[in-house]
Amino acid sequence: MKFFEYNFDGLVGPTHNYAGLSYGNVASKSNAQSLSNPKQAVLQGLEKMKALSDRGYPQGLLPPNARPDLQTLRRLGFSGDLSTALEKASQQAPQAFASCFSASSMWTANAATVSPSADTVDHKVHFTPANLCNKFHRFIEPEQTGRILKSVFSSEKHFVHHPHIPSHEWFGDEGAANHTRFCTDYGTQGIEFFVFGRYADSPNRPAPKKYPARQTLEASQAVARLHQLSDPFVVYAQQNPDVIDTGVFHNDVIAVGNKNVLFYHEKAFENLQETQSNIKRAWSDTQPFHFVEVSESEVSVLESVKTYLFNSQLLANSDGTMTLVVPGECEESPAVWTYLQSLTQSGGPISEVLVYDVKQSMRNGGGPACLRLRVVLSEEEVRQVAPQCLMGEEIYSVLVGWANKHYRDRLSFDDLRDPQLVQESFTALDELTQILKLGSIYDFQLESP
Ligand code: SUG
């Protein structure tokens, strides 16, 4: 049986905006209140998906959460007709108001943690949506995300969907952004590598001083338990608290791995040597494991955060080489670009670099790796996925037409108060669920009139 690594990218929702909601995420804060372009954002994402699919990389897509989240606004006491509720919320609680409009579900690396059937005791693919409880605009995602994942991966024979783990800082979970899988072949037993920012149980252990550590060890352990992973094949590592304080709010901002390669900054982990030896111990394979390390003198942590060098997709090619998919910002940085040239010529496993423009997402701190959720699937499991959610010529052109029809090309904070935007967003999403043939997945579709 053949196995594939699918990348399921999140479609950017119609209310994509810059609200500065993510303390600890430098780009989110520095672009707060600037004008966004939701149409360009969704088209940039679709273009990357199509280009990678054309190159033969298995590609899927996930619909966004419906926004605005009117139920949450109502729960916060903003009652009355829609335009009064929007007006009052924007004046009395502008951050909570903007949170209900955030298109943050586009970053599907934070949608869930996924363990392939080769790693789990029951040989099913396990999904646990991330609770994202550190940020209010993300804490409201997991329920809808769970519903979306169930509708795309619906076969109970092949897929297991766990509810998100309890939404408390103790169990702060950010999903696949802090999770990597190593393996020889996608269909063989893999090593699942969980990276956390702090210990919830031991407040005296190292932790960042300035910015929050969103993921706890306790959360990662709970996910590993839920997914029935075998202990010898699970490795935990702590992020270096200092890099979190420099703006590395998820491990995927400073490291990316796939198969037998880990590409990372020398400062990524609290204890690099221990991390390396734990991976090597779990890696009992005869094939070599490659640690591709970038030193501070080659590319600084600051430059890595600015360019998102490590927030790249590391894609495996059939000839054993790897391709690194980086955001356009890497090409604009002399240090990073020089490094990337030397990397591909070094004779190491990474032999190619592809550049895509995902600036609309980057301005909120989301690069190519944030925009995708990796799901390793067997041929048989692929057949159980909602077919319209697999990228191809036809769905691509339908979605480009759909985006051009429904999306605005500029959105400011003031525009969020416009009740017309709510209508536009729900109309677009209603049509999307029909295009993707997913049935009713959104609250506004499920609520009785
Ligand atoms: O959670 N930004 C997201 C970016 C997520 C990136 N994902 C990964 N690294 N996998 C976040 O900080 C900004 C929204 C705003 O400010 O409007 C935001 O949510």
Residues whose N, C-alpha, C, O or C-beta is under 5 A from the ligand:
A	BS01	SUG	N17 Y18 A19 G20 L21 S22 N25 S28 S104 W107 A109 N110 A177 H250 D252 N364 G365 G366 C370
